[in-house]
Amino acid sequence: MVASLVKLRFLVLRNSFKRSPWQLVAVIIGGLYGLGVLFGALAGLFFLNFAPVELISTVLVLAGSALVLGWIVVPLVAFGVEQTLDPARLVVFPLSMKQLLVGLTLAGVLGVPGMVTGIVAVATFLPWITHAPLAAIVAVPAGLLGLLICVVGSRTVAALSSSLQSNRRFRELGGVLIFIPIILIGPIIVGLTRGLASSADALPELARGLAWSPLGAAWAVPVDVAANDWLAAVAKLLIALATLALLVVIWRRALAVALVTPPASASRRVARGKTGLFQLFPATPTGAVAARCLTYWRRDPRYARQLIVVPLVPVFLWFYGANMGNPVLLNLCGPLIAFFLSLALYTDISYDGTAFATHLADGVKGSADRVGRLLAVSVIAVPVVLVATLVTAGVTSSWASLPMLLGLDAAALLGGFAVVSVSSALIVVPVPQAGDNPFKSAPGAGFTTMLSGFATWGVSLALLLPAVVLAVLSLVLSSELFGWLTLAVGVVLGAVFLAIGLRVGGRLLDQRGPALLARLKMLRSA
């Protein structure tokens, strides 16, 4: 039965290649990336053989602890992402709990991340070959023990969060909030690096502390063997074994609960006659589209994740501006937010899914669709951009640059709206379905989205170039005239680009509406 589960895992993977060539391309690229990571890790372990023993010990314990932590954190960041062997789908089969645990563990080990981790874990014997041959022998089973802690820990966290995942609001909000520290990983790493660099003994001390924790105990066993500290080696081996045993017990209980507990459902009553935002917009096709899209912006976390950029842009600019000694960099907050928010709709019809059929059935014109969607995002984007520009100009006392900054705002916002008016009538990509985790993606979706995103960004930057050139001249020459020219060019050219984009996008939508719906249906069934 366990062998059948493992075979099923690879059958599902093989069949996924047949759905779309992009899925095969994405898997190949992911495999090449995994091989690159594997080669780099093996090369690093080999060259560690020529390093001092203390450096080897520090690197192995810290890297191993980070590896275990990464396996545990991934389910928290990506909960809701479809698993190849979802336990909820296996509940109808006559599997004992032991068979299910062993099968899911082997399926995790035989995945691309599991195989890369396993090879690297076994290869931890390389640094000890010349320093301590006995430690090299012990490193192989210790690495396998570390691999099991990684895989079982990941499955345990996924099973524990299953009851929370059944709550749609928690799943959606959690996916958005957890993404924030990931975006801020750059400033976080820089801050930690500076803090550790202030003390030369910080990293070795941290490694010695982690060696007695569940994260680093397995990786520290050969370290103590190399130092002939057998008592510490046995103690850390027991800590690692106890960690694995505890994870298995918790996983078994959490899995047993998840298999018999149906997902929670939620419902609410709506007062009769309450039409929400629809009563605030005119009773026209454009008003109806605007009201519907603004409702999505207010309630759909797939849209809300695109608003994360609003509070994070000033954080980035303040952080890097302070490090560069140039706080005026904060003035770019408004134009950057305008640029990012204007491109939020570049595949907006993809988020509609098959609900886009209502537009075609009701005969909504492409021009009404384009204008309605832009009105919805403008209700959010325009006030946010203006507030960001005015506040940052006040904080940095850069009121003389305000016309230039407003010109960049207008150029970025209007030009971006022009581009997405066309792109969303041409591009349909796989996106999370309504109610799914907002960061869920189908195999191949990342590569397709990346290509279309780069194309959209490139065109938007090209349209923004005239205003950027004038803004640079205004800063270099300290000329208020060029600042006002930036404002004029940004507004006038942006309005022209927007008019062209709305016209072209509306015409394309009228022509390609049925083809877009067919593509959306195919993506949903994939």
N, C-alpha and C positions, 0 to 999 in steps of 0.2 A: 504493500500500500504506500509506503514511504517512497519507493522507487517510482510508483505511478505519479505521485505528487510532483516529484522532481521532473519527470518526463513531461507532465502537463505544463509545468512552468516554461519549458523550452518550446513546447508546441504553441502556447499562447504568444510567445515572443516571435516565433517563426511566422505565424499567421498574421501578426501585426504588420509585418513587412509587406504583405500583399495588399493592404488597404490603400496605401499611398506611397509613391516613390520617395516623398519627403521624409517619411518615417524611416525608411531604409537609409537615406542620406544622413539623417540625424543620428541614427545608431552608429553608422560608420564613423562620423565625426566624433561622437562620444567615445567610441572604441579607440580611435587614434589619440584623443585627448588622454584617455586612461593609460594608453601605452606610453605616452610622453611623461605622464606623472610617474608611472612605474619605473621607467628608465632613469628619470632624475633621482627618484628615491634610492634605487639600487646603486647608482653611481655615488650618491652621497654616503650610503652605508659602506661602500667599498673604500672610499677615500678616508672615512673615519678610522680605518684600520691604521692609518699613519698618524693619528692624533693622540694626544695624551689621554690616559685612562679617565681622568676627571672630566675632560671635555666629552668623551664618549658617553660616560654615565649621564651627564647633564642632558645631552642631546637626545639620547634614547628615552629617558624618562619623560622629558618635556614633550617630545614628539608623540610618544605613545599615549600620554595623558590627553593631549590635544586630539588625537585620533579617536579615543573612546568618547570624549566629550562631543566631538563632531557627530558621531553615530547616534548619540543620544539626543542631540539638539535638532537634527534634521527632521525627525517626525513632528517635533513641536512647530517648526517653521513650515513644513509641508503637509501638515495633517489635512486629510480630505483628498490628498492625491491618491489616485487609484493604484492599488497594489496588484501585482501580477496574480498572486494567489490571495484573494481577499477571504479571510476566514468566514465572513458572513455568507459567502457563496458556497462554502464547503460544509455548512451546517447540515445540509440535507443528505450528505453522504455518510455511510456507516464507518466513520473514523473514530477511533478511540482518542482520548486526549493526548496520550503518549505519542501516537502516530502523528497527530496534528502538530505537536510541538517539534518533533524530530524533522518532519517534512518541511515545516516553515523555516526551521533553522537552516537546513541544507539548501533550501531555495534561496535564502538570504546569502549564504556563503557562496553559492554558485552564480550569483549575479555579478555584473561587471564590477561594482564597488567592492563586493565581498571577495572576489578573486584577486583584485588588485591589493586589497588590504591583507589578504592571506599570504600572498607572495612576499609582500614587504615584511609582514610579521615573521615569517620563517627566515627571511634574509637578514634579520637582526643578528644572526651569528657572525656575519662578515666582519664587523669591527673587532671581534674578539679572537680572530684566528691566530694572530701573532702575539697578542698580549696574554690571553688566557684560554687555551684550547678547551679546557673543561667548561668554562663559561660559554663558549661557542656551542658546545653540545647541549647545555641546559637552555640556551636561548631559543632553540627550535620548539620544544614543548611549551615553554613559557610564552612564546609568540602565538602559538595556536590557542593557548588559554586566553590571551589578550584578544584574539580574533573572536572567540566565542563570546567574550564579555561584550564586545562591540555589537555583534549581531543580535544576541539575546537582549541586550540593553535597548537596542533600537526597537525590537519587537515589543518589549515590555512597555515602553513609553507609548507606542502606537496603540497597544491594547488598553492601557490605562486611560488614554484620551478618547477612546471610542464613545464612552457615554456622554462626554462633553461635545464630541463631534455631532452627536444626534441633535444637539441644540443648534439650530441654524444661526441664531444671532451670535452665540459664542463662537461658532466656527468662522463666521464672516468677520466679526470684529477682531477676533484673535489673529486671523491671518493677516489683517491689515496692520495691527499694532506690532506684531512680532517682526514685521518687515522693516520697521523704523530703525532698530539697532543694526540691521544688516546694511542699510544705506549709509549709516554713520560709522561703518567699520573702519574707514580710512582715518578720521580724526581719533577714533578710539585706539587704533593700533599706534598712531603717532604718539598719543599721550602716554600709553603704556610703555612704549619704547623709550621715551624720554625719562619716564620714572625709573625704569629698570637700569638705564644707562647711567643714572646718577649714582648707582652703587655697583661696584664691580662684582660683589659677591651675591647680588640679588638673584641671578639665574641659578647658580648652584644651590643656594639656600632654598629656592622655590622647588627645585627638582628633589632635594632631600625631603621636603615636606610632602610633595605629591607621591613620593615612593611609598609612603605609609598610608596612602588613601586608596580607595577602590579604583580610582582612575589610573594610577601609575604603579600599583603593587606588582602586577604581572610582569611589567617591563623592567622592574628593578631587581627581580630575582637573579638574573645573570650578573648584574652589577655587583651584588653582594658575594656571589660565588667567585667572581674575579678578585674581590678583595679578601677572600678566605674568611668571610664573616658568615659562617653557615647558620648560626642561630637567627640572624636577621633574614637570611634567605628563606629559611623554613617559615618564619613568621609572616613574611610577605607572600609566600606561596599560599599559606593558609588564608590570608586576607583575600587574595585573588579567588581562591576556590569558594570561600564563603560568599563573596560578592556574586559569583556566577550562580551558586545555589540559591541565594536570596532572590536574584533576578528571575530564575526559573520558577520559583514558588509564586512570586508576585504575578509573573506572566501567566502562569497556569490559572490562577484564580481570576485575574482580570479577563482572560480569554473565555473562561467558563461563564462569567457574567455577561460578556458582550455577545456570546452566541445565543443566549436565551432572552436577552433584553431587547425588545423592539425599539427602533428609533422613536424618540419623542416627537410628537406632532403638536403644532401650535396653531391656534386660530383666534381670530378676534372679530368682534362685531363692529359694523360700521353703521352709523346712523343713516336712516333713509333720507335721500335728497342731498347728502354730502358728496360732492364730486371733487373735493380736494383742490388741486391747482387748476383744474379745468374751469372752475368758475372764475378764476382770475384772468384768464386769457380770452380773447375774442373767439366767438363760435365760428371759426373758419378752419380750413384744413391746416393752415400755418399755425394758428393758435392751438389746435389740438395736438399737433406734433410737438410744439414747444412745451405744452403742459405735460405730455407723456414723458418727454425726454428729461424735463426738469424733475419729474417725479423719480426717474431713475437716478439722477444725480443726488437726490436727497435720500434715497432708500437702498440703492443697489451698491454693495461694497465693491463690485467690479469697477464702478465709476469712482467710488470714494478713494480707492487706492491711488488714483491719479492725482488726487488732491494732497497726497502726502508731501509732494514737492513743495507746497506752499510754506509750511513751517521749516522745512529742511534747507531750502535755498539760503535764507538769511543765516542759518547756523553755519553752513559751509563757508559762505562769503566772510562772515565774521572771523571764523577760525583761521582760514588761510590768509585773510587780510591782516590779522594780528601777527601771524607768523612771518609775513612778508614786510611788516612794518608799514603797510599801506591801508589804513582803515577806510579810505575812499572807495576801495573795492566793493564795499557794502552797497554803493549806489547802483550796482548792476542788479540788485535784487528784483526790482520791478520788471525790467526788460527780460530777465531770465524766466521769471514766473510767467510773463506774458507768452514767451516762446513755448514753454512746456505745456501750458494750459491750452494754447491755440491748437496744438497737435494732438490733444486728447481724443479727438473724434476721427482720427485717420482711418479707423476701421469700425466706425460706430454701428454700421448695419450688422456687423458680426455679432455684436452684443444683443441685437434684436432677436437673432435666431430666426426660427420659423414664424415668429410673430410678425415679421416683416410682410407676411402674406396679407395682413390686414390693410397695409398701404396699397397693395396691388388690387385687392378686392374692392376697396372703396374708391379706387381711381384717383388717389392723391397724386398730384403732379410733382415731378421731380423738383421743380423750383420751390414749391411749398415745403417739401421735405427738407431741402437744403436750408432754407431760411429758418424753419422751425427749430431744427437742431442747433443752429448757431445762436438763435435767440436764447435757448435754454442754457447753453454754456456761458453766454455773455452775461446773463444775470449773476453768475458767480465770478467770472473772470474779470470783468471790467472793474467792479468795486475793489476786488482784491489787489489788482495791479495798481490802481490809483493810490490806494492806501499804502501799499508797500513802497511805491515811489516817493510819496510825500513824506512818509515817516523816516525813511533812510536819508532823504535829502536833509530833513531837519536834524537827524542825529549827527550827520557829518558836516552840517552847516554848509551844504553845497547848493544853496538856492539859485546861484548863478547858472548852474548846470541843469536846472529843472526843465527848460525847453528842450534841451538835447535829450534828456532822459525820457520825457513824454513822447518825443519823436521816435525814439527806439521802441517805446511801448506800443505806439500805434503801428509802426512797421511790423513788429513781431506778431502782434495780435491779428491785424487785418491780413497780413501776408500768410500767416499760418492758417487762418480761417479759409482763405482762398485755396490753399493746397489741400486741406482736408475735405473741402467741398467736392473736389475731384477724386481724391484718393479713396474716400469711402464709397464712391460709386463704382470703383474699379476693383478694389482689394477686399477680399474676404479671407480671413484666416481663422484657424481653430482657436477658440477662446473658451474659458470656463462657462458652463451653463448656469443659468439663474439658480441660485441656491447652493452652488458648489463653492468650495474654497476659492477665493478670488485669485489665487496664485496657481491653481491647478492648470496643467497643460497636457495636451495629448502628445504622444511621440511625434516628432517632426514639426510640432507647432512652433517651437522656439526658433528653428532655423528659418522657417517661412516668415515669421513675424520680424525676425532680425533683418532680413533682406528688404522687406517692404518698409520697415521703420527707417532704415538707412536711406532708402530712396526718398521718403517723405522729408526727412531731416535735410537731405542735400538740397532739394528744391526749395524748401523754406529758407535755408541759409542763403541761397542764391538771390531770392527775392528781398532778403533783408540787407544784402550787401550795399546798395546805394546809401541807405541811412547809416550803416556802420561806418562807411568811408567818411561821410560828413561829420559823424560824431567823433571819429579819431582826429580829424582836422581841427575840430572845435577844442579838443583837449590839448593837442600838441601846440596849437597856435594861441591857446587861451582866448579864443575869439567867440564872443557872444553871437556874432552874425552867423557863423557856421552852426551854432546851437539852434538858432531860430530856423535856419535852412533845414536842419535835421528834422525839426518838428513839421515844417511844411511838406518836405518830401515824404516823411513817414505817413502823414495823413493822406496826402493826395495820391501818391503811388499805392499806398495800402488800400485806399478806396477803389482805385482802378483795378488792382489785382483781385480784390474781393468781388467786384462786379463780374469780372471775367470768370473767376472760379465758380461763382453761383450759376452763371449762365451755362458754362460747360458741364459742371457737375449735374445740374438739373436735366440737361439734354441726355447725358450719359445714363442717368438713372431711368429716364423714360424709355430709353432703348434697351437697357440691360436688366431691367427689373426682374423679368421671369428667369433669366439666366442666373442672377444673383440668388434668387430664392431656391433654385435647383441646387446651386452650390452649397447653400446653407443647409438644405436637407441632407445632402451627402455628408457634410461635415458632422452633422448631429448623429447620423447613423453609423459613422466610423468608430 
